């Protein structure tokens, strides 16, 4: 069976997800998270990929990013894997790929959906009952986006910048978005889209994507979804 294609468009944000093989851990201690974060930074610089949000969980990762060249996203992810997997294997005496198949990718409509995906990503540790508040988790972009800790490779998207007239206003407005959890239907839709490669947005956005790509893109799953925290 041929591989299902992933789709990218210049300037359109994409939600990237990659899980450990058989959902096994890919991070074991602080040095592992820091090493992956280092290659996030280096790869984003090399391929001019703007990272807006991320979280490194024990056995999977989420990234929200934008590239001005479609091929850059694949090159960006490949470079990270090229360095992180050998590091992991050598350190822990493993072999083979650390990841469960290929990473997932879903294009994200900016208006109405971009901030929801940021929240979805940064609330992962809370949903997994690892921390009570997103700011208590070290390995995510949340502290940067609320202005508590600078992460050099995080680049603000214009949707985030529209939250306020200056950095302080934006940080406070963004933090206010986390006074409540995401709506269940929003979470379900985001999850279904990254799993199937379907663009996350309204019908007009999906039609625009398919018109630019000249093909049908993804298909959301139907039926009752399996309960999952990711």
Buried (B, 14 or more C-beta within 10 A) or exposed (E): EEEEEBBBBEEBBBBBBBBBBEEEBBBEEEEBBEBBBBBBBBBBEEBEBBBBBBBBBBBBBBBBBBBEEBEBBBBBBEBBBEBBBEBBBEEEEBEEBBBBEEBBBBBBBBEEBBBBBBBBBBBBBBBBEEBEEBBEBBBBBBBBBBBEEEBEBBBBBEBBEEBBEEEEEBBEBBBEBBEEEBEEEBBBBBBBBBBBBBBBBEEEBBEBBBEEBEEEBBEBBEEEEEEEEB
